[in-house]
Amino acid sequence: MKCNRNSVSFNAAASWAVYGGELRKAIHALKYRQDMALGAFFATFLIATIEKQGWNFDLVIPIPLSPDRMKERGYNQSELLSRPIAFYFQVPHSSMALIRIKDTGTQVNHTKIERDLMLKDTFYANPDKLNGRKVLLVDDIITTGSTINHCAKALKEAGTSEVYALSIAKTLKKDHRCSDETNKS
């Protein structure tokens, strides 16, 4: 994705594919049906996407879930994607450097403006773990970019020098902050 630098806190974002069809079903299986093996499966495509982008990072962080959502689901699907990536690139992984301090509930049926309002002050980034780091932020789906932007904002406020955002898929909604540049593998 190419972004207007004035409206986003991340340096760049990319998605492996467009959200829909069979991919939508597979992502739902990863998120809601405990098909956790799909995390490693999708990570291989995300690794190829990173290599194509040529990003330089030294820490991998999954988008955090709220404690209630984590308890309900039992795992963080973004962490299932991010751990194999960190292992492949031989960089540290942290699920504690960025935490969700406010439960916003599901954002599925909300507009970008509503999401931005819901996500305000939702994330806390630990400066002790982040100062000067170049972070790869990993999520399953980028819809409007609000979640990754709010995470990136917290990361930058904690001292990260660069934030790259990566997802399996993105939607093609018209309220994106960024132009579409989905990788095709």
C-alpha positions as CSV (number, residue, x, y, z in Angstrom):
1,M,0.0,0.0,0.0
2,K,1.2,3.5,-0.7
3,C,0.1,5.9,1.9
4,N,-0.2,9.6,2.5
5,R,2.5,10.1,5.1
6,N,0.5,12.8,6.9
7,S,-2.4,10.5,7.7
8,V,-0.6,7.3,8.8
9,S,1.9,6.4,11.5
10,F,3.4,3.4,9.8
11,N,6.1,3.6,7.2
12,A,4.6,1.0,4.8
13,A,2.0,-1.7,4.6
14,A,1.5,-4.7,2.5
15,S,-1.0,-7.6,2.2
16,W,-0.5,-10.9,0.5
17,A,-4.0,-11.1,-1.1
18,V,-7.4,-9.5,-1.4
19,Y,-9.9,-10.7,1.3
20,G,-12.7,-12.8,-0.2
21,G,-13.9,-16.2,-1.4
22,E,-11.9,-19.2,-0.2
23,L,-9.3,-17.0,1.5
24,R,-12.0,-15.5,3.6
25,K,-13.1,-19.0,4.6
26,A,-9.5,-20.0,5.5
27,I,-9.0,-16.8,7.6
28,H,-12.2,-17.5,9.4
29,A,-11.1,-21.1,10.1
30,L,-7.8,-19.6,11.6
31,K,-9.7,-17.0,13.7
32,Y,-12.9,-18.8,14.8
33,R,-12.5,-22.5,14.2
34,Q,-9.1,-23.1,16.0
35,D,-7.4,-24.2,12.8
36,M,-4.1,-23.0,14.2
37,A,-2.0,-24.8,11.6
38,L,-3.1,-22.2,9.1
39,G,-0.9,-19.7,10.9
40,A,2.3,-21.4,9.8
41,F,0.7,-22.0,6.3
42,F,-0.1,-18.3,5.8
43,A,3.3,-17.3,7.3
44,T,5.1,-18.8,4.3
45,F,3.2,-16.4,2.0
46,L,3.8,-13.5,4.3
47,I,7.6,-14.2,4.3
48,A,7.6,-14.1,0.5
49,T,5.7,-10.8,0.7
50,I,8.3,-9.3,3.1
51,E,11.2,-10.5,0.9
52,K,9.5,-8.8,-2.1
53,Q,9.1,-5.6,-0.1
54,G,12.7,-5.6,1.1
55,W,11.8,-4.3,4.5
56,N,14.5,-4.1,7.2
57,F,13.2,-4.8,10.7
58,D,14.6,-6.1,14.0
59,L,11.4,-7.0,16.0
60,V,8.2,-8.7,15.0
61,I,5.0,-7.9,16.9
62,P,1.5,-9.3,16.4
63,I,-1.6,-7.1,16.7
64,P,-2.7,-7.6,20.3
65,L,-6.1,-9.0,21.4
66,S,-7.9,-7.7,24.4
67,P,-7.6,-10.0,27.5
68,D,-11.4,-10.9,27.1
69,R,-11.0,-11.8,23.4
70,M,-7.8,-13.8,24.2
71,K,-9.6,-15.7,27.0
72,E,-12.6,-16.4,24.7
73,R,-10.5,-17.5,21.7
74,G,-7.6,-19.1,23.6
75,Y,-5.0,-17.8,21.2
76,N,-4.1,-14.8,19.1
77,Q,-4.3,-15.5,15.4
78,S,-1.9,-12.7,14.6
79,E,0.7,-14.3,16.9
80,L,0.3,-17.6,15.0
81,L,1.4,-15.7,11.9
82,S,4.1,-13.5,13.4
83,R,6.1,-16.2,15.3
84,P,7.2,-18.2,12.2
85,I,8.1,-14.9,10.5
86,A,10.4,-13.9,13.4
87,F,11.9,-17.4,13.4
88,Y,12.6,-17.3,9.7
89,F,14.2,-13.9,9.8
90,Q,16.0,-14.7,13.0
91,V,14.8,-11.6,14.8
92,P,13.1,-11.3,18.2
93,H,9.3,-11.7,18.6
94,S,7.3,-9.9,21.3
95,S,3.7,-10.2,22.2
96,M,4.2,-8.0,25.3
97,A,5.9,-4.9,23.7
98,L,2.5,-3.7,22.5
99,I,-0.7,-4.4,24.4
100,R,-4.4,-3.6,24.0
101,I,-5.5,-1.7,27.1
102,K,-9.1,-1.2,26.0
103,D,-11.6,-3.7,24.7
104,T,-13.2,-2.2,21.7
105,G,-15.3,-5.3,20.7
106,T,-15.7,-6.3,17.1
107,Q,-15.2,-3.7,14.5
108,V,-16.6,-5.7,11.6
109,N,-19.6,-3.5,10.8
110,H,-18.1,-0.1,11.6
111,T,-16.9,2.6,9.3
112,K,-13.4,3.9,9.2
113,I,-14.4,7.0,11.2
114,E,-16.1,4.9,13.8
115,R,-13.1,2.5,14.0
116,D,-10.8,5.5,14.5
117,L,-12.9,6.8,17.4
118,M,-13.2,3.3,19.0
119,L,-9.5,2.7,18.8
120,K,-8.3,6.0,20.3
121,D,-6.0,5.2,23.2
122,T,-6.6,1.5,22.9
123,F,-2.9,0.4,22.6
124,Y,0.1,0.8,24.9
125,A,3.6,0.3,23.7
126,N,6.5,-0.3,26.1
127,P,9.3,2.2,25.5
128,D,11.8,-0.1,27.3
129,K,11.3,-2.7,24.6
130,L,10.9,-0.5,21.6
131,N,13.2,2.5,21.7
132,G,15.1,2.7,18.3
133,R,13.6,-0.6,17.0
134,K,12.3,-1.2,13.5
135,V,9.1,-3.1,13.9
136,L,7.2,-5.5,11.7
137,L,3.5,-5.4,12.8
138,V,1.5,-8.5,11.8
139,D,-2.3,-8.9,11.4
140,D,-4.7,-11.2,9.6
141,I,-6.8,-8.6,7.8
142,I,-6.4,-4.9,7.0
143,T,-9.8,-3.4,6.4
144,T,-9.6,0.4,6.8
145,G,-6.1,0.5,8.3
146,S,-7.3,2.0,11.5
147,T,-6.0,-0.8,13.8
148,I,-2.5,-0.9,12.3
149,N,-2.4,2.9,12.3
150,H,-3.3,3.2,16.0
151,C,-0.8,0.4,16.8
152,A,1.9,2.2,14.8
153,K,1.1,5.4,16.5
154,A,1.6,3.9,19.9
155,L,4.8,2.2,18.7
156,K,6.2,5.4,17.3
157,E,5.3,7.3,20.6
158,A,7.3,4.6,22.4
159,G,10.4,5.3,20.3
160,T,10.3,2.9,17.4
161,S,12.1,4.3,14.4
162,E,10.1,2.5,11.7
163,V,6.9,0.4,11.6
164,Y,6.0,-1.9,8.7
165,A,2.5,-3.5,8.7
166,L,1.7,-6.8,7.1
167,S,-1.4,-8.9,6.7
168,I,-2.6,-12.0,5.0
169,A,-5.4,-10.0,3.3
170,K,-6.9,-6.7,2.8
171,T,-10.4,-5.6,1.9
172,L,-11.1,-3.2,-1.0
173,K,-13.3,-0.8,0.9
174,K,-13.3,2.8,-0.3
175,D,-12.4,4.3,3.0
176,H,-8.8,3.2,3.0
177,R,-6.1,5.7,3.8
178,C,-3.8,4.0,1.3
179,S,-3.9,3.1,-2.3
180,D,-4.1,-0.6,-3.2
181,E,-0.9,-2.5,-3.8
182,T,-1.6,-6.1,-2.9
183,N,1.2,-8.6,-3.7
184,K,0.3,-11.5,-5.8
185,S,2.2,-14.7,-5.0
